[in-house]
Amino acid sequence: MFVNSSENSINNEFLSNSSPYLLTLEVEELISPPSNTRLATRFRKNPSFSSPPRPLNRFLLFRRDFFAKMKQQGMKMTHAKVSRLTSEEWKKQPAEVLRYFEILEQLAKDKHKEIYPAYRYSPKPKKKLAKL
């Protein structure tokens, strides 16, 4: 089986031990799709009538790790505040950290594809509100 060059370069970057960002969660735990979300639960119960959850993007991976870090430090706050703080931290990150999470995003998509092989992104059109 041949591995394409982008996957090979991703693996090579991960094999180097000089990570630009210190993760709180293990990589495998971070890139695995969450199984306790509403969409994941609904899909598990009845896969023929609901769609699987979407794969996590780089910001959501960063937020997931950032939330774990806050929890580990014993900080208790609302999800809105965690999201606000995560957004501020994300904007401060150097390019190599953003690239690191881009690689994690690709790994998360690959993992998602293993778990949900039939997944296809198909956005639903928004319903127009009636004007009064």
N, C-alpha and C positions, 0 to 999 in steps of 0.2 A: 504494500500500500504506500502510495506517495503522499508526502505532506507538502502542502503548498508553501511558498517562500514566506508569506506573511505569518502563518502559524509557526514556522520554524524560527523566524525572528522574534516572535512573541516568547516562545519557549527559551530562546537564548537570553533574552533580557531578564526573564524570571530566574534563570539559573545563576545569574550574577547575584552575589549576596549583598550588594550595595543598594538597598532599597531607599528611594528618596523620601519615603514616608513610613513611619513606624505604625503598623497596623495593630489594633487592639484584638480583632478577631483573626482567626486562622483564615488563610486564603480560601480554603475549601468551604468553610462555613460562610464566608462573606459572599462568594459567587454563587452559592446554592440558592435557588429560588425559594422564597419564604413559603412554608406550607400552611401557615396559620392565618393567611389573609382571607377575606371574604370570597374573593374570586377563586382562590385555590381550593377552599373548602367546598364551594358550590360546584366547581368542576369535578372534584373527587366524588361528590354525592351523585351527580348526574352529568357525565361528560357529553351526552348527546344533546343536551339543551343549553349548555353554557360553554363559554369559551375559556381557555386556560389564561392564567394571568400573563401579563407582558413581562419580558425580561427586564432586569434592573439596568438602568443606564449609569454612567460614571458618577453623576451627582448623587443618585440614590445609593450607590455603593459607598460613596464617601459619607453620606448622611448615616447610613447603617453603622459604619465603623465609628463615626463621631458620637452617635447615640450610645453605643456600647462603651466608649471611653468615658462619657459623662456618667453613665450608670456605674461604671467601675469606680469612679471617684466619689460615688455616693451622692451625686447631685440629683435633686428631684425637681423637675420643671415640666411645664406643659409641652405638648408636641409642637405647638405653634412657636414657643420660645426656642425649642431645640432647632426647629427649622430655620428660624431667623439667625441664630448663632452659627448654624452650619453654613448658611448662605454667606455670612460675613467671612467665615474662615475659608470657604471655598474660593472667594474672590482674592484672598491674600496669598494663595498657594502659588509657588513658582511653576514654571512650564514643565519641569521634569516630574513634578507630582501629578499634574494634570495628565501628562503622558502615561504615567504609571496607572492611573485610574482608567485611562482609555484602554490600556492592555487588560486590566481587570474586567472592564466592560465586555471586551471580546471573549474573554474566558467565561464570563457569566452567560453570554449569548450561546456559546458552545454547550455549556452545561444545561441551559434551558432547552436547547434543541434535543439533547439526549433524553430529558425527562418528558418533554412535550413534542414529539417528532412531527405531529400533524399541525402544529401551530402555524397560523398565517395571520399576520397583522391585517385586519380589515376594519378601519374606523367606521363607525356608524355616523350617518349625517345628522347634524343637529336639527332638532325640531324648531320650526319658526313659531314664535309667540304671536298670538292674535293681538292686533292693535285694537284698543278700545276707542 
